[in-house]
């Protein structure tokens, strides 16, 4: 893990991108690295719906006609 951290710090652009993602509440370095590895650097993710599905979440929009209800995350 220390080697990975050194590699990240040695590349300013990579370090900035990683720190941006790590600013998301609940996302740590292991989560980030696992996601990048399992999605081939996000190349396998074509849209936000696929990423949501990968993460195990499903967004539910409650709307019909003129009614707009709450949007929630289905776990």
Order of alpha helices (4+ residues) and beta strands (2+ residues): alpha-alpha-alpha-alpha-beta-beta
